[in-house]
Amino acid sequence: MTEPRPSQADLAAFLLTEFPQNRCTLEDMDEDGSVVVAHPVGERELRPGGTVSGPVMMTLADVALYIAILARIGIVPLAVTTNLSINFLRKPRADRRVVARCRLLKLGKALAVGEVYIYSEGEDEPVAHATGTYSIPGKR
């Protein structure tokens, strides 16, 4: 029996409830499970030199992958990151949110692989590109 796919509201509520320390928000979700997740940018997200810190963008990529996977398999809290690789492409704007667009490349029984493009909100060129693999727990 397959779990019903969660709605965008279900996933947004899960993110808010289970990860209150994180500031990412689910902005959009497609039928195929692709998601758009955003993170605000303020003084605490900036590193010296006035650019968005790498850990903020890594968090955004990781959360986007997690939510994209849960959008397809249902809310399975123990799906975990096994690999996350990011390339920083250009300096993000310090005065706009960073926005991640994530799509899954492969969704298997035990592993999921996805890619994330991160943008400064309103900009066309990505500021970072990440790929990640998640381990999906088996049925118990």
BELCOR-V820471 format. One record per residue. N is the residue number from 0. RES is the residue in one letter. SS is DSSP state (H for helix, E for strand, - for the rest). OMEGA is omega in radians with two decimals (999 if undefined). Layout:
n = {N;N}
res = {RES;RES}
ss = {SS;SS}
omega = {OMEGA;OMEGA}
This chain:
n = {0;1;2;3;4;5;6;7;8;9;10;11;12;13;14;15;16;17;18;19;20;21;22;23;24;25;26;27;28;29;30;31;32;33;34;35;36;37;38;39;40;41;42;43;44;45;46;47;48;49;50;51;52;53;54;55;56;57;58;59;60;61;62;63;64;65;66;67;68;69;70;71;72;73;74;75;76;77;78;79;80;81;82;83;84;85;86;87;88;89;90;91;92;93;94;95;96;97;98;99;100;101;102;103;104;105;106;107;108;109;110;111;112;113;114;115;116;117;118;119;120;121;122;123;124;125;126;127;128;129;130;131;132;133;134;135;136;137;138;139}
res = {M;T;E;P;R;P;S;Q;A;D;L;A;A;F;L;L;T;E;F;P;Q;N;R;C;T;L;E;D;M;D;E;D;G;S;V;V;V;A;H;P;V;G;E;R;E;L;R;P;G;G;T;V;S;G;P;V;M;M;T;L;A;D;V;A;L;Y;I;A;I;L;A;R;I;G;I;V;P;L;A;V;T;T;N;L;S;I;N;F;L;R;K;P;R;A;D;R;R;V;V;A;R;C;R;L;L;K;L;G;K;A;L;A;V;G;E;V;Y;I;Y;S;E;G;E;D;E;P;V;A;H;A;T;G;T;Y;S;I;P;G;K;R}
ss = {-;-;-;-;-;-;-;H;H;H;H;H;H;H;H;H;H;H;-;-;-;-;-;E;E;E;E;E;E;-;-;-;-;-;E;E;E;E;E;-;-;-;H;H;H;E;E;-;-;-;E;E;-;H;H;H;H;H;H;H;H;H;H;H;H;H;H;H;H;H;H;H;H;-;-;-;-;-;-;E;E;E;E;E;E;E;E;E;-;-;-;-;-;-;-;-;-;E;E;E;E;E;E;E;E;E;E;-;-;-;E;E;E;E;E;E;E;E;E;E;-;-;-;-;-;-;-;E;E;E;E;E;E;E;E;-;-;-;-;-}
omega = {-3.11;3.07;3.06;3.11;3.13;3.08;3.07;3.12;3.10;-3.11;3.11;3.12;3.10;-3.14;-3.12;-3.09;-3.01;-3.13;-3.09;3.13;-3.08;-3.05;3.12;3.07;3.08;-3.06;-3.07;3.14;3.10;3.11;-3.11;3.12;3.05;-3.08;3.00;-3.11;-3.12;3.08;3.12;3.08;3.09;-3.10;-3.07;3.08;-3.08;3.04;3.11;-3.08;3.04;3.09;3.11;-3.07;3.10;3.13;3.09;-3.13;3.07;3.09;-3.14;3.13;-3.11;3.12;3.13;3.09;-3.13;-3.12;3.11;3.12;3.14;3.10;-3.12;-3.01;-3.04;-3.09;-3.14;-3.02;-3.05;2.94;-3.03;3.09;3.01;3.10;3.05;-3.13;-3.09;3.01;3.08;-2.97;3.14;-3.09;3.06;3.08;-3.12;-3.06;-3.14;3.06;2.95;-3.03;-3.14;3.02;-3.03;3.00;3.12;3.09;3.14;3.06;3.12;3.13;-3.06;-3.10;3.01;3.13;-3.14;3.07;-3.07;2.96;-3.13;-3.10;2.83;-3.06;3.12;-3.14;-3.11;-3.08;3.13;3.08;3.12;3.07;-3.12;2.96;-3.11;3.08;3.09;3.01;3.13;-3.10;3.09;3.08;3.12;999}
